[in-house]
Amino acid sequence: MLQINENYQKLPGSYLFSTIAKKVAAFTQANPDKNIIRLGIGDVTLPLAPAIINALHAAVEDMAAAETFRGYAPDLGYDFLRKAIVENDYKARNCDICEDEVFVSDGAKSDSGNIQEIFGPQCKIAVCDPVYPVYVDSNVMAGRTGVYNKETEMWSNVIYMPCTAENNFVPEFPKETPDIIYLCLPNNPTGTTVTKSQLSQWVEYARKAGAVIIYDAAYEAYISEDNVAHSIYECEGARECAIEIRSFSKNAGFTGVRLGFTVVPKDLKCNGVSLRDMWARRHGTKFNGAPYIVQRAGEAVYSTEGKAQLKEQVDYYMKNASAIKQGLKDAGYTVFGGVNAPYIWLKTPDKMTSWEFFDYLLENANVVGTPGSGFGPSGEGYFRLTAFGSYENTVAALERIKKL
Amino acid sequence: MLQINENYQKLPGSYLFSTIAKKVAAFTQANPDKNIIRLGIGDVTLPLAPAIINALHAAVEDMAAAETFRGYAPDLGYDFLRKAIVENDYKARNCDICEDEVFVSDGAKSDSGNIQEIFGPQCKIAVCDPVYPVYVDSNVMAGRTGVYNKETEMWSNVIYMPCTAENNFVPEFPKETPDIIYLCLPNNPTGTTVTKSQLSQWVEYARKAGAVIIYDAAYEAYISEDNVAHSIYECEGARECAIEIRSFSKNAGFTGVRLGFTVVPKDLKCNGVSLRDMWARRHGTKFNGAPYIVQRAGEAVYSTEGKAQLKEQVDYYMKNASAIKQGLKDAGYTVFGGVNAPYIWLKTPDKMTSWEFFDYLLENANVVGTPGSGFGPSGEGYFRLTAFGSYENTVAALERIKKL
């Protein structure tokens, strides 16, 4: 008899950003004259840098002539891109990562959602709380998370590591030993991160526990402090316990271009089985590569012009982050993040819940943010604003918030 | 304790095309002077049509200016593309499919591999034998296929529907009732298909059995006979039992561009649960859309110029198919397919196994094809040649084969 994957039925409500989109649409329909400023979803607004545009046009031309046309891409991604990644993201930081440990994909969201597939159904996951919802949701779909408690908004078989103002947003080692530890650092949504020394302790902990760290470094380009690691492979021993996921969405504005990659070192094994080989098998069976033209755009991210232009973009967004942080402080809010990440995390005023503050901000300032509780129970009472708007809109939003 | 997904360990050998690539690489290294002609993997060789190239350049320009820049795409894909799909692939053929039943993706391979996720672990799948390996392999990874028998090369919990010369390559209704039926029509690898009337019988069968048909119509553009359906939704009742997967790889040469879509009708339910809503949830959680520029290229496939230019490409490849079919016949081979699909399926001579013939052809004619046994046990003793080479290479390959 045909049966559905019953785990899907366990998922509460719909995906966070869909809910926000529906609320905003309803408000817009009821108030067509209001000018809404969106500092909610983490979507970039600056156009692609000239070096990227040039690379895209050139790659399109390659596809126009039989001699330079490219069909199916190599399973792991084109050599030219994997070489650039290894040189710039790893060798330049003294990380020992090889080209055949890099798997190019259509983005970090796909990889974040799919990576759990190579693990067994009994594995217990640990997540920072709050965090990007895909880690938990993809494990719910795979049946690893147990029963959902509507009161606590927690899953019985997930280890939550609260990251709040009380512990300075640094996750503590859990009492129960996890098998898979998701770390998103710098963190989405809190915009905070840990020092390299703290990260090294996590690597040591994972090795002792026999656990794998899934390290989501999507916001790496925004790190401004010297004592913060850009890659987990800067930490000794990480090759034996960590998978790293990277995105081009935030460092190069590729949210609509779609490109990312995942690193699975050959030293990472479970009972002698290479996780790198397992991921290669998944890649070869269920995926057919990122577009050639997009991989060429990715290569341009690492060119001299590309690097210079993208540094300007990151600086632009981080100027927004500073403006938000300072503006909120001036308005009396308690704020975190915004130094090594394009996210500002604020405590809601007057003990409002996260969704109450969402409605309040939408209705009174016509500003869209993201409710902290959407990222996990410990996000309740917090709220996320992103630095990805235009500078003008960001400043205008802050002016409105100050007037509330 | 950390555990891997043990199902991966059950997968025999590596993916078909990786094995071929390794054999060809070894031969090339040993015989650097030989000029190899590749009629193996189903990869296109003609450059993208001018209408597609123009659309890509224009979309790249959109990404260069803040006013026209696009970030994250809508979950299901851009309206402009889904409208074009509905108009041209469905309404034009009197198929009742709406835009919110169309899910744009990065390609039919991803969708073919991922679609099984929305079904329960106990579901029993039926596949044509031989067929595109992804259906079975993705179900092996999900633990649905039971135990692999090395002798028969069959899985204990998979229903195989042999498609051979004996039954004119038309699958017969299985004795045991399946829950999920994969139909790839026109078929990869045999290049054969069924009539609309035969397909309607499958729809009727699935409805009575309470089964879902996963209909892979990747080769739809190559159909030349009037009594063959282009979409399963041309058959009455298919909205209640069928999911259709489409590709842009073969009709528009997008193997390296990456675009496809899946149709899940709202009438398709299991115990009252909408499979369309489940697929939407998967899409929203584990995928972030196909690139904007690629979706614009997809739109151009349906433009007046695009259609005319792509018809020429299909005609070009089908001229190759005719040349291969006639050439092989002249050389005394028994051949099938090549009328509604770009694949020629031949019986190996002298009772050679498929892999023996692969080696024979590679070594003596320096022509690469695909061993039929790689697509399933009933493919043993058959061999696939594809029409996607250049006409010159195709004719040259046939000349070599005739001289054997």
Interface residues (C-beta under 8 A of the other chain):
Chain A: M1 L2 Q3 I4 N5 E6 Y8 Q9 L11 S14 Y15 S18 I41 D43 V44 T45 L46 P47 L48 P50 I53 L56 H57 V60 E61 M63 A64 A65 A66 T68 F69 R70 G71 Y72 A73 D75 D106 G107 K109 S110 G113 N114 E117 I118 F119 G120 P121 Q122 C123 V134 D137 S138 M141 D179 I180 G210 A211 V212 G253 T255 G256 V257 R258 C270 N271 V273 L275 M278 R281 R282 G284 T285 K286 F287 N288 G289 A290 P291 Y292 I293 V294 S390
Chain B: M1 L2 Q3 I4 N5 E6 Y8 Q9 L11 S14 Y15 S18 I41 D43 V44 T45 L46 P47 L48 P50 I53 L56 H57 V60 E61 M63 A64 A65 A66 F69 R70 G71 Y72 A73 D75 D106 G107 K109 S110 G113 N114 E117 I118 F119 G120 P121 Q122 C123 V134 D137 S138 M141 D179 I180 G210 A211 V212 G253 T255 G256 V257 R258 C270 N271 V273 L275 M278 R281 R282 G284 T285 K286 F287 N288 G289 A290 P291 Y292 I293 V294 S390
